[in-house]
Amino acid sequence: MYPKFLLLGRPLHHRPAKDMFDSDASRRLLAYCQAHSTPPDPRLNELERHTYLHTLHPQMLSGPLQGRFLTLISQIMRPRRILEVGAFTGYSALCLAKGLAEDGVLHTIEVNDELRGILETFVKKAGLEHKIILHVGDAVEIIPTLEETFDLVFLDAGKMDYLRHYELVLPKLRAGGLLMADNVLWGGKTVLDPEDETARALHAFNEHVQADDRVENLLLPLRDGLMLACKKP
Ligand SMILES: C[S@@+](CC[C@H](N)C(=O)[O-])C[C@H]1O[C@@H](n2cnc3c(N)ncnc32)[C@H](O)[C@@H]1O
């Protein structure tokens, strides 16, 4: 059986319906992990609260544990250029931006213009207006227009489009750069429910990365599953 405690860090309300990972054991393990990780700063907590009060699908936000992981990776890499695909209200962008180099910039792409107000308000509160650039539109159209070489990429937009986004972004990732893709286990359905359409697309994505000679990869069972792919020299 698939161990219930694997998806640590997944928000408890990640899916509307109770699912196979929503157990007392996974809740307690998550609470323990969060209690033994550096907590988010108050601004991130405020953004999380604001997102839950003012958006329809607040569970899309990365949350404290994955947010801390994104910050840690970024702080280790000190990237000059980050690309995020799928900004939502800006939680993960703020986490990733904490590691930017002095002259670093994070580009983030969001198709829903209604989210612009929240993101810009919280980016401003964090004093990062000059470091976080929001592009409103479809990632498939915007990625090709970005004339940058990225050190770090976070894919977190439409799950059916991951393969396309990956193929558009990989040529723009520097050798040694890291790409991370969120939700690749899709609440366990990628493994346990092959009939689910999104699970099928994510399985195809995971298979594609696994077979890709250009990268070395690791599928981490953090939260909803995070694929890490490092571009070979
Ligand atoms: C899971 S949420 C992102 C969460 C955010 N990265 C975080 O952790 O706080 C996915 C976002 O991608 C956006 N999105 C979906 N399809 C997109 C596309 N084709 N291009 C750009 N953004 C897209 C959605 O509107 C949504 O806000």
The ligand as an SDF file (V2000), in Angstrom:
LIG
                    3D

 27 29  0  0  0  0  0  0  0  0999 V2000
   -1.3720   26.4640   -8.1800 C   0  0  0  0  0  0  0  0  0  0  0  0
   -1.6250   28.1310   -8.5910 S   0  0  0  0  0  0  0  0  0  0  0  0
   -0.0290   28.8570   -8.2910 C   0  0  0  0  0  0  0  0  0  0  0  0
    0.2940   28.9440   -6.8310 C   0  0  0  0  0  0  0  0  0  0  0  0
    1.5190   29.7600   -6.5300 C   0  0  0  0  0  0  0  0  0  0  0  0
    2.6690   29.3450   -7.3120 N   0  0  0  0  0  0  0  0  0  0  0  0
    1.8450   29.6010   -5.0600 C   0  0  0  0  0  0  0  0  0  0  0  0
    2.4700   28.6190   -4.7020 O   0  0  0  0  0  0  0  0  0  0  0  0
    1.4090   30.4480   -4.2620 O   0  0  0  0  0  0  0  0  0  0  0  0
   -1.6650   28.0870  -10.3380 C   0  0  0  0  0  0  0  0  0  0  0  0
   -1.8570   29.4290  -11.0260 C   0  0  0  0  0  0  0  0  0  0  0  0
   -1.5330   29.2660  -12.4060 O   0  0  0  0  0  0  0  0  0  0  0  0
   -2.3800   30.0890  -13.1610 C   0  0  0  0  0  0  0  0  0  0  0  0
   -2.4010   29.5690  -14.5370 N   0  0  0  0  0  0  0  0  0  0  0  0
   -3.1010   28.4860  -14.9880 C   0  0  0  0  0  0  0  0  0  0  0  0
   -2.8440   28.2970  -16.2960 N   0  0  0  0  0  0  0  0  0  0  0  0
   -1.9620   29.2590  -16.6720 C   0  0  0  0  0  0  0  0  0  0  0  0
   -1.3230   29.5790  -17.8920 C   0  0  0  0  0  0  0  0  0  0  0  0
   -1.5490   28.8710  -18.9980 N   0  0  0  0  0  0  0  0  0  0  0  0
   -0.4610   30.6150  -17.9300 N   0  0  0  0  0  0  0  0  0  0  0  0
   -0.2280   31.3500  -16.7910 C   0  0  0  0  0  0  0  0  0  0  0  0
   -0.8180   31.0990  -15.6140 N   0  0  0  0  0  0  0  0  0  0  0  0
   -1.6630   30.0680  -15.5350 C   0  0  0  0  0  0  0  0  0  0  0  0
   -3.7220   30.0080  -12.4350 C   0  0  0  0  0  0  0  0  0  0  0  0
   -4.5380   31.1270  -12.7490 O   0  0  0  0  0  0  0  0  0  0  0  0
   -3.2820   29.9620  -10.9640 C   0  0  0  0  0  0  0  0  0  0  0  0
   -3.2980   31.2420  -10.3840 O   0  0  0  0  0  0  0  0  0  0  0  0
  1  2  1  0
  2  3  1  0
  2 10  1  0
  3  4  1  0
  4  5  1  0
  5  6  1  0
  5  7  1  0
  7  8  2  0
  7  9  1  0
 10 11  1  0
 11 12  1  0
 11 26  1  0
 12 13  1  0
 13 14  1  0
 13 24  1  0
 14 15  1  0
 14 23  1  0
 15 16  2  0
 16 17  1  0
 17 18  1  0
 17 23  2  0
 18 19  1  0
 18 20  2  0
 20 21  1  0
 21 22  2  0
 22 23  1  0
 24 25  1  0
 24 26  1  0
 26 27  1  0
M  CHG  2   2   1   9  -1
M  END
$$$$
